[in-house]
Amino acid sequence: MQHWYTLHAKPHKERQVEAVLAARGIEVYFPTVPAPRRNNRAAQNAFFPCYLFAHVDLDVIGLWPLHYAPGVRRVVMFGGLPARVDDGIIETLRARLSCADAVYANGAVLKRGDRVVITSGPFADVEAVFDRRLSPAGRVRVLIDWLKRSIPVEVDSIVLRKTSGA
């Protein structure tokens, strides 16, 4: 029976691992989030750098094709057994990241239009509306209502807290 397993890849080799395993007929999921455009092309950054997921039946293929694929450091194990990831977790992750513009401090996904509160800095405790991600390092743009206008402000995503009404 097929299950999801976590693979630990060498730094920046996740795409290579994804391509090698896909060529072998193995379903692979490499979670990514949007990054700023470069040369008018959409860019993606790893959501879990150095980690991706493979959907396989280990009784049929064994560990060897995963563990020794180019770019793979190891299959994540607990107690000497490959760690399974629940199908529901992968589906939830796929659904949440498919519409993500950014991710804030506690790992929750932010989408354009989400209401947030800035938690520190010169705009501490000010409510805003999330607009978009600006950099892979976590800079984002939020819109603050000020003098009956929406003013764009750049902040680090780590200082945002999604409000309960969003």
URBELJO-V251112 format. One record per pair of residues at least 12 apart in sequence whose C-alpha atoms are under 8 Angstrom apart, sorted by sequence separation. I is the first residue (numbers start at 0). J is the second residue. D is the distance in Angstrom with one decimal. If there is no record, write none. Layout:
I|J|D + I|J|D
//
This chain:
17|29|7.2 + 31|43|5.8 + 32|44|5.4 + 62|74|7.9 + 96|108|7.3 + 98|110|6.9 + 114|126|7.2 + 115|127|5.3 + 129|141|4.5 + 130|142|6.5 + 140|152|5.5 + 141|153|6.4 + 31|44|5.3 + 32|45|6.4 + 95|108|6.9 + 114|127|5.9 + 115|128|5.9 + 128|141|5.4 + 129|142|6.4 + 140|153|4.5 + 141|154|7.5 + 31|45|4.4 + 32|46|5.9 + 114|128|4.6 + 115|129|6.6 + 127|141|6.0 + 128|142|5.1 + 139|153|5.6 + 140|154|6.4 + 14|29|7.9 + 30|45|6.1 + 31|46|4.8 + 113|128|5.6 + 114|129|6.3 + 127|142|5.4 + 128|143|6.7 + 138|153|6.6 + 139|154|5.6 + 13|29|7.3 + 29|45|7.5 + 30|46|5.5 + 31|47|7.7 + 112|128|5.6 + 113|129|5.3 + 127|143|4.7 + 138|154|5.6 + 139|155|6.0 + 30|47|6.9 + 111|128|7.7 + 112|129|5.4 + 126|143|6.9 + 127|144|7.1 + 138|155|4.5 + 139|156|5.9 + 111|129|5.4 + 112|130|6.3 + 125|143|7.7 + 137|155|5.5 + 138|156|5.9 + 110|129|6.9 + 111|130|4.9 + 137|156|5.4 + 109|129|7.2 + 110|130|7.7 + 111|131|6.1 + 137|157|7.4 + 29|50|7.4 + 30|51|7.0 + 110|131|7.7 + 29|51|4.7 + 28|51|6.0 + 29|52|6.4 + 27|51|7.3 + 28|52|5.1 + 27|52|5.6 + 28|53|6.4 + 27|53|4.5 + 26|53|5.8 + 27|54|6.3 + 25|53|6.9 + 26|54|5.3 + 25|54|6.7 + 26|55|7.2 + 25|55|6.6 + 101|131|7.2 + 100|131|6.1 + 101|132|5.7 + 100|132|6.1 + 13|49|6.2 + 101|137|7.8 + 11|48|7.8 + 12|49|7.4 + 13|50|7.0 + 10|48|7.4 + 11|49|6.8 + 13|51|6.9 + 101|139|7.8 + 10|49|5.5 + 119|158|5.9 + 9|49|6.1 + 118|158|5.2 + 8|49|4.8 + 117|158|5.6 + 118|159|5.9 + 7|49|5.7 + 8|50|5.8 + 117|159|4.8 + 118|160|6.8 + 7|50|4.8 + 8|51|7.5 + 116|159|5.7 + 117|160|6.5 + 6|50|5.6 + 7|51|6.9 + 115|159|6.2 + 116|160|5.2 + 5|50|6.8 + 6|51|5.4 + 20|65|7.7 + 115|160|5.4 + 116|161|6.4 + 5|51|5.9 + 6|52|5.9 + 115|161|4.3 + 116|162|6.6 + 5|52|4.6 + 6|53|7.2 + 114|161|6.1 + 115|162|5.2 + 4|52|5.5 + 5|53|6.5 + 20|68|7.4 + 113|161|7.3 + 114|162|5.8 + 3|52|6.2 + 4|53|5.3 + 19|68|7.1 + 3|53|5.4 + 4|54|6.4 + 19|69|7.4 + 114|164|7.3 + 115|165|7.7 + 3|54|4.3 + 4|55|7.6 + 114|165|5.3 + 2|54|5.4 + 3|55|6.5 + 16|68|6.8 + 104|156|6.6 + 109|161|7.7 + 113|165|5.4 + 1|54|6.1 + 2|55|5.6 + 16|69|6.4 + 103|156|5.0 + 104|157|4.4 + 1|55|4.7 + 2|56|6.3 + 15|69|7.5 + 16|70|5.6 + 102|156|7.1 + 103|157|5.4 + 104|158|7.1 + 0|55|7.8 + 1|56|4.1 + 15|70|6.6 + 16|71|6.6 + 101|156|7.7 + 103|158|7.8 + 104|159|7.1 + 0|56|5.2 + 1|57|7.4 + 103|159|6.3 + 104|160|7.6 + 0|57|8.0 + 13|70|7.2 + 103|160|7.3 + 0|58|7.7 + 12|70|5.5 + 6|65|7.7 + 12|71|7.8 + 6|66|8.0 + 9|70|5.5 + 8|70|5.7 + 9|71|5.9 + 30|92|7.7 + 8|71|4.2 + 9|72|5.8 + 30|93|7.3 + 7|71|6.1 + 8|72|5.1 + 32|96|6.4 + 6|71|6.9 + 7|72|5.5 + 8|73|7.0 + 31|96|7.2 + 6|72|7.7 + 7|73|5.4 + 30|96|7.4 + 33|99|7.3 + 6|73|6.1 + 7|74|6.1 + 32|99|6.6 + 33|100|6.1 + 6|74|4.6 + 7|75|6.5 + 32|100|7.1 + 33|101|7.1 + 5|74|6.2 + 6|75|5.8 + 32|101|6.9 + 4|74|7.5 + 5|75|5.6 + 4|75|7.5 + 4|81|6.9 + 5|82|6.9 + 4|82|6.0 + 5|83|7.3 + 4|83|5.0 + 5|84|7.2 + 3|83|5.7 + 4|84|5.8 + 2|83|6.5 + 3|84|5.1 + 2|84|7.2 + 3|85|6.8 + 2|85|7.6 + 3|86|6.8 + 2|86|7.4 + 44|135|7.1 + 35|132|7.1 + 34|132|7.1 + 35|133|5.8 + 33|132|7.8 + 34|133|7.4 + 35|134|5.6 + 34|134|6.2 + 35|135|6.8 + 34|135|5.3
//
